[in-house]
């Protein structure tokens, strides 16, 4: 199976994910790591030579920011060691650069740092994929155009799916439940594997190993005597998929808006084909086929013919292989193709037999 060609956008996404993970490790170190967290931290450092370098650089950056913040407290003299030695030597050789100017420049830099756009713990662009090692030893695989936030510092290991689709392989820890939140739905696990996909009006959870529990994020404590039993749904086991209509969840029962179905091993492979950069269709309506390709590509397929949109299609393609797909449609299925900027318009060819 041929993988995507590595490009700068993928490299940037990887570095951002490493920086986000390093930031979590810094917060855990400052809090004080448990033996299990320490072991996981060592594994993370050893997994990639970039991890230690990024962690050290981030640690130094925050130490310098701490020194700078102390220099601007009321009635506090600026710390002459606040700036890096090489930078300070350069300033000393420049008569017009006073210490006050240096502190002012440092404050501007600090302000710009604090005003940076908020970044998520990990995220992917359209067409990109990312495997993220979480600090607790769990693994999150992000599909195209997806994002997560993570907080592993409390009694519960918490991850929020901001958008998109993520598969979780959860490191077993009975003391610290693994809680994933997506569009107001909570997925609670201990040691298992499951896939979460968000849509504008729904959330889909498919369990590939073990069991999970689902409930509403409004009622996080399942043992709550007022809401727990009513807001909690039956456990979801391996080989089961739940589709939750988030617009029709009643005030106290997630089960009212949830449909559970058994999924075969072949169906699981089809749903998770994106992990191998593939998308698979099995008697899928053409409108859904086009929508799936559009998840992975900036050039969008637009079905302009209702008759074509209702036809079904089966096949396996690379996620970025829309050009090959369109060529097959044009050559073998009598589909008229019109290319316009970042769109490919598709309709049945009236001359086709």
Secondary structure as UniProt FT lines:
FT   HELIX           8..31
FT   HELIX           35..47
FT   HELIX           49..71
FT   TURN            74..75
FT   TURN            80..81
FT   HELIX           85..92
FT   TURN            95..96
FT   HELIX           99..114
FT   STRAND          122..123
FT   TURN            126..127
FT   STRAND          130..133
FT   TURN            135..136
FT   STRAND          139..142
FT   TURN            144..145
FT   STRAND          147..151
FT   STRAND          157..163
FT   STRAND          165..169
FT   TURN            174..175
FT   STRAND          178..182
FT   TURN            183..184
FT   STRAND          185..189
FT   STRAND          193..199
FT   TURN            200..201
FT   STRAND          202..209
FT   STRAND          211..216
FT   HELIX           217..219
FT   TURN            222..223
FT   TURN            225..227
FT   HELIX           228..231
FT   STRAND          236..237
FT   TURN            238..239
FT   STRAND          240..245
FT   HELIX           246..248
FT   HELIX           254..257
FT   STRAND          258..262
FT   HELIX           265..271
FT   HELIX           273..276
FT   STRAND          278..285
FT   HELIX           286..296
FT   STRAND          300..303
FT   HELIX           306..310
FT   STRAND          312..318
FT   TURN            319..320
FT   HELIX           322..332
FT   STRAND          335..340
FT   TURN            341..342
FT   STRAND          343..348
FT   TURN            350..351
//
